[in-house]
Amino acid sequence: MRMVEEDRYCVDISHQLLATQALLRKINKSILHAHLEHCVAESLETHTDVQAKITEIMSLLDTLSR
């Protein structure tokens, strides 16, 4: 927003937005890997809330595929 307010060159703003989106995708991927490796794996090992975890992941995949 600051770049827009400063009337920066549109292409520079677009490059910054693309870089920010890539960083957010990378962070999200890391968090999802950790969730699968820890939370979901624990649920499967303990047979606790397995269906809830599956539903949660399926919902997230639906969101990601939009």
N, CA, C and O atoms as a GROMACS GRO file, in nm:
protein
  264
    1MET      N    1   0.083  -0.119   0.000
    1MET     CA    2   0.000   0.000   0.000
    1MET      C    3   0.088   0.125   0.000
    1MET      O    4   0.056   0.225  -0.064
    2ARG      N    5   0.198   0.116   0.072
    2ARG     CA    6   0.287   0.232   0.078
    2ARG      C    7   0.340   0.265  -0.061
    2ARG      O    8   0.350   0.382  -0.098
    3MET      N    9   0.374   0.161  -0.137
    3MET     CA   10   0.424   0.186  -0.272
    3MET      C   11   0.318   0.255  -0.358
    3MET      O   12   0.351   0.343  -0.438
    4VAL      N   13   0.194   0.215  -0.343
    4VAL     CA   14   0.085   0.279  -0.418
    4VAL      C   15   0.070   0.423  -0.374
    4VAL      O   16   0.060   0.514  -0.456
    5GLU      N   17   0.070   0.443  -0.242
    5GLU     CA   18   0.057   0.580  -0.189
    5GLU      C   19   0.172   0.668  -0.233
    5GLU      O   20   0.154   0.789  -0.251
    6GLU      N   21   0.290   0.609  -0.251
    6GLU     CA   22   0.408   0.685  -0.296
    6GLU      C   23   0.411   0.701  -0.448
    6GLU      O   24   0.506   0.757  -0.503
    7ASP      N   25   0.306   0.650  -0.514
    7ASP     CA   26   0.293   0.659  -0.660
    7ASP      C   27   0.413   0.597  -0.731
    7ASP      O   28   0.467   0.652  -0.827
    8ARG      N   29   0.454   0.479  -0.680
    8ARG     CA   30   0.566   0.408  -0.740
    8ARG      C   31   0.524   0.349  -0.874
    8ARG      O   32   0.405   0.336  -0.902
    9TYR      N   33   0.620   0.314  -0.954
    9TYR     CA   34   0.599   0.257  -1.087
    9TYR      C   35   0.519   0.127  -1.075
    9TYR      O   36   0.552   0.040  -0.994
   10CYS      N   37   0.415   0.115  -1.155
   10CYS     CA   38   0.321   0.002  -1.146
   10CYS      C   39   0.391  -0.133  -1.157
   10CYS      O   40   0.357  -0.226  -1.084
   11VAL      N   41   0.486  -0.146  -1.246
   11VAL     CA   42   0.556  -0.272  -1.265
   11VAL      C   43   0.636  -0.308  -1.140
   11VAL      O   44   0.646  -0.425  -1.104
   12ASP      N   45   0.694  -0.209  -1.075
   12ASP     CA   46   0.767  -0.234  -0.951
   12ASP      C   47   0.672  -0.285  -0.842
   12ASP      O   48   0.707  -0.376  -0.766
   13ILE      N   49   0.554  -0.226  -0.836
   13ILE     CA   50   0.454  -0.271  -0.738
   13ILE      C   51   0.413  -0.414  -0.768
   13ILE      O   52   0.401  -0.496  -0.676
   14SER      N   53   0.391  -0.444  -0.895
   14SER     CA   54   0.352  -0.579  -0.934
   14SER      C   55   0.460  -0.681  -0.898
   14SER      O   56   0.429  -0.789  -0.848
   15HIS      N   57   0.586  -0.648  -0.923
   15HIS     CA   58   0.696  -0.738  -0.885
   15HIS      C   59   0.698  -0.763  -0.735
   15HIS      O   60   0.719  -0.875  -0.691
   16GLN      N   61   0.676  -0.660  -0.658
   16GLN     CA   62   0.674  -0.673  -0.513
   16GLN      C   63   0.559  -0.761  -0.468
   16GLN      O   64   0.575  -0.844  -0.378
   17LEU      N   65   0.442  -0.744  -0.530
   17LEU     CA   66   0.326  -0.828  -0.496
   17LEU      C   67   0.352  -0.974  -0.530
   17LEU      O   68   0.317  -1.063  -0.451
   18LEU      N   69   0.411  -1.001  -0.645
   18LEU     CA   70   0.443  -1.138  -0.684
   18LEU      C   71   0.542  -1.201  -0.587
   18LEU      O   72   0.528  -1.318  -0.550
   19ALA      N   73   0.642  -1.126  -0.545
   19ALA     CA   74   0.740  -1.177  -0.450
   19ALA      C   75   0.674  -1.207  -0.315
   19ALA      O   76   0.705  -1.308  -0.252
   20THR      N   77   0.584  -1.122  -0.273
   20THR     CA   78   0.512  -1.142  -0.147
   20THR      C   79   0.424  -1.266  -0.156
   20THR      O   80   0.420  -1.346  -0.062
   21GLN      N   81   0.353  -1.283  -0.266
   21GLN     CA   82   0.269  -1.401  -0.284
   21GLN      C   83   0.352  -1.530  -0.283
   21GLN      O   84   0.311  -1.630  -0.224
   22ALA      N   85   0.467  -1.528  -0.348
   22ALA     CA   86   0.554  -1.646  -0.350
   22ALA      C   87   0.602  -1.680  -0.209
   22ALA      O   88   0.606  -1.797  -0.172
   23LEU      N   89   0.637  -1.579  -0.132
   23LEU     CA   90   0.682  -1.601   0.005
   23LEU      C   91   0.569  -1.659   0.090
   23LEU      O   92   0.592  -1.751   0.168
   24LEU      N   93   0.448  -1.607   0.075
   24LEU     CA   94   0.334  -1.659   0.151
   24LEU      C   95   0.304  -1.803   0.112
   24LEU      O   96   0.270  -1.884   0.198
   25ARG      N   97   0.314  -1.836  -0.018
   25ARG     CA   98   0.293  -1.975  -0.060
   25ARG      C   99   0.396  -2.067   0.002
   25ARG      O  100   0.364  -2.177   0.046
   26LYS      N  101   0.521  -2.022   0.007
   26LYS     CA  102   0.630  -2.102   0.065
   26LYS      C  103   0.606  -2.126   0.214
   26LYS      O  104   0.623  -2.238   0.262
   27ILE      N  105   0.566  -2.022   0.285
   27ILE     CA  106   0.539  -2.035   0.428
   27ILE      C  107   0.419  -2.126   0.451
   27ILE      O  108   0.422  -2.211   0.541
   28ASN      N  109   0.314  -2.111   0.372
   28ASN     CA  110   0.196  -2.194   0.386
   28ASN      C  111   0.231  -2.341   0.362
   28ASN      O  112   0.186  -2.429   0.436
   29LYS      N  113   0.311  -2.367   0.261
   29LYS     CA  114   0.352  -2.504   0.231
   29LYS      C  115   0.428  -2.564   0.350
   29LYS      O  116   0.405  -2.679   0.386
   30SER      N  117   0.516  -2.487   0.409
   30SER     CA  118   0.593  -2.534   0.524
   30SER      C  119   0.502  -2.565   0.643
   30SER      O  120   0.520  -2.666   0.711
   31ILE      N  121   0.407  -2.479   0.667
   31ILE     CA  122   0.313  -2.500   0.778
   31ILE      C  123   0.227  -2.623   0.754
   31ILE      O  124   0.202  -2.701   0.846
   32LEU      N  125   0.182  -2.642   0.630
   32LEU     CA  126   0.099  -2.759   0.599
   32LEU      C  127   0.179  -2.888   0.611
   32LEU      O  128   0.126  -2.989   0.657
   33HIS      N  129   0.304  -2.886   0.570
   33HIS     CA  130   0.390  -3.004   0.587
   33HIS      C  131   0.403  -3.038   0.735
   33HIS      O  132   0.390  -3.154   0.774
   34ALA      N  133   0.428  -2.938   0.816
   34ALA     CA  134   0.442  -2.961   0.960
   34ALA      C  135   0.312  -3.015   1.019
   34ALA      O  136   0.315  -3.103   1.105
   35HIS      N  137   0.200  -2.962   0.974
   35HIS     CA  138   0.071  -3.009   1.023
   35HIS      C  139   0.051  -3.157   0.990
   35HIS      O  140   0.008  -3.235   1.075
   36LEU      N  141   0.082  -3.193   0.867
   36LEU     CA  142   0.067  -3.334   0.827
   36LEU      C  143   0.163  -3.424   0.905
   36LEU      O  144   0.124  -3.531   0.951
   37GLU      N  145   0.287  -3.380   0.920
   37GLU     CA  146   0.388  -3.462   0.987
   37GLU      C  147   0.362  -3.477   1.136
   37GLU      O  148   0.398  -3.579   1.194
   38HIS      N  149   0.299  -3.379   1.198
   38HIS     CA  150   0.280  -3.384   1.343
   38HIS      C  151   0.134  -3.408   1.382
   38HIS      O  152   0.101  -3.513   1.437
   39CYS      N  153   0.050  -3.314   1.352
   39CYS     CA  154  -0.090  -3.321   1.397
   39CYS      C  155  -0.166  -3.437   1.334
   39CYS      O  156  -0.231  -3.515   1.404
   40VAL      N  157  -0.156  -3.449   1.202
   40VAL     CA  158  -0.229  -3.555   1.135
   40VAL      C  159  -0.168  -3.691   1.168
   40VAL      O  160  -0.241  -3.787   1.193
   41ALA      N  161  -0.037  -3.700   1.168
   41ALA     CA  162   0.029  -3.826   1.202
   41ALA      C  163  -0.008  -3.870   1.344
   41ALA      O  164  -0.035  -3.988   1.367
   42GLU      N  165  -0.010  -3.778   1.438
   42GLU     CA  166  -0.048  -3.811   1.576
   42GLU      C  167  -0.192  -3.860   1.582
   42GLU      O  168  -0.224  -3.955   1.653
   43SER      N  169  -0.278  -3.794   1.507
   43SER     CA  170  -0.419  -3.835   1.503
   43SER      C  171  -0.432  -3.978   1.450
   43SER      O  172  -0.509  -4.058   1.503
   44LEU      N  173  -0.357  -4.010   1.346
   44LEU     CA  174  -0.361  -4.145   1.289
   44LEU      C  175  -0.305  -4.249   1.387
   44LEU      O  176  -0.358  -4.359   1.399
   45GLU      N  177  -0.198  -4.213   1.456
   45GLU     CA  178  -0.135  -4.305   1.551
   45GLU      C  179  -0.225  -4.334   1.671
   45GLU      O  180  -0.229  -4.446   1.721
   46THR      N  181  -0.296  -4.232   1.716
   46THR     CA  182  -0.380  -4.247   1.835
   46THR      C  183  -0.525  -4.278   1.802
   46THR      O  184  -0.607  -4.299   1.892
   47HIS      N  185  -0.556  -4.280   1.672
   47HIS     CA  186  -0.693  -4.305   1.626
   47HIS      C  187  -0.791  -4.204   1.687
   47HIS      O  188  -0.904  -4.237   1.721
   48THR      N  189  -0.744  -4.079   1.699
   48THR     CA  190  -0.823  -3.972   1.757
   48THR      C  191  -0.855  -3.868   1.650
   48THR      O  192  -0.765  -3.815   1.585
   49ASP      N  193  -0.981  -3.839   1.631
   49ASP     CA  194  -1.026  -3.735   1.538
   49ASP      C  195  -0.974  -3.754   1.396
   49ASP      O  196  -0.950  -3.657   1.325
   50VAL      N  197  -0.957  -3.879   1.354
   50VAL     CA  198  -0.904  -3.906   1.220
   50VAL      C  199  -0.994  -3.848   1.112
   50VAL      O  200  -0.947  -3.781   1.020
   51GLN      N  201  -1.124  -3.874   1.122
   51GLN     CA  202  -1.215  -3.823   1.020
   51GLN      C  203  -1.215  -3.671   1.018
   51GLN      O  204  -1.224  -3.611   0.911
   52ALA      N  205  -1.205  -3.609   1.133
   52ALA     CA  206  -1.201  -3.462   1.139
   52ALA      C  207  -1.076  -3.409   1.068
   52ALA      O  208  -1.083  -3.309   0.997
   53LYS      N  209  -0.964  -3.476   1.087
   53LYS     CA  210  -0.838  -3.434   1.022
   53LYS      C  211  -0.849  -3.451   0.870
   53LYS      O  212  -0.803  -3.365   0.795
   54ILE      N  213  -0.909  -3.561   0.826
   54ILE     CA  214  -0.927  -3.584   0.683
   54ILE      C  215  -1.017  -3.476   0.623
   54ILE      O  216  -0.987  -3.420   0.518
   55THR      N  217  -1.127  -3.449   0.689
   55THR     CA  218  -1.220  -3.346   0.642
   55THR      C  219  -1.151  -3.210   0.636
   55THR      O  220  -1.169  -3.133   0.541
   56GLU      N  221  -1.072  -3.181   0.737
   56GLU     CA  222  -0.997  -3.054   0.744
   56GLU      C  223  -0.902  -3.040   0.625
   56GLU      O  224  -0.897  -2.935   0.561
   57ILE      N  225  -0.828  -3.145   0.596
   57ILE     CA  226  -0.732  -3.142   0.486
   57ILE      C  227  -0.805  -3.132   0.352
   57ILE      O  228  -0.762  -3.058   0.263
   58MET      N  229  -0.914  -3.206   0.336
   58MET     CA  230  -0.990  -3.200   0.212
   58MET      C  231  -1.046  -3.060   0.188
   58MET      O  232  -1.044  -3.010   0.075
   59SER      N  233  -1.094  -2.997   0.292
   59SER     CA  234  -1.145  -2.861   0.281
   59SER      C  235  -1.033  -2.765   0.239
   59SER      O  236  -1.053  -2.677   0.155
   60LEU      N  237  -0.918  -2.783   0.299
   60LEU     CA  238  -0.804  -2.699   0.265
   60LEU      C  239  -0.761  -2.720   0.120
   60LEU      O  240  -0.730  -2.624   0.050
   61LEU      N  241  -0.759  -2.845   0.075
   61LEU     CA  242  -0.724  -2.873  -0.064
   61LEU      C  243  -0.824  -2.809  -0.159
   61LEU      O  244  -0.786  -2.758  -0.265
   62ASP      N  245  -0.952  -2.811  -0.123
   62ASP     CA  246  -1.053  -2.744  -0.206
   62ASP      C  247  -1.024  -2.594  -0.215
   62ASP      O  248  -1.034  -2.535  -0.323
   63THR      N  249  -0.987  -2.535  -0.105
   63THR     CA  250  -0.954  -2.391  -0.104
   63THR      C  251  -0.830  -2.363  -0.187
   63THR      O  252  -0.827  -2.266  -0.263
   64LEU      N  253  -0.729  -2.446  -0.174
   64LEU     CA  254  -0.605  -2.425  -0.248
   64LEU      C  255  -0.622  -2.443  -0.398
   64LEU      O  256  -0.550  -2.382  -0.476
   65SER      N  257  -0.716  -2.526  -0.439
   65SER     CA  258  -0.733  -2.553  -0.581
   65SER      C  259  -0.821  -2.451  -0.652
   65SER      O  260  -0.845  -2.464  -0.772
   66ARG      N  261  -0.869  -2.351  -0.582
   66ARG     CA  262  -0.950  -2.246  -0.647
   66ARG      C  263  -0.864  -2.151  -0.724
   66ARG      O  264  -0.915  -2.057  -0.784
   0.00000   0.00000   0.00000
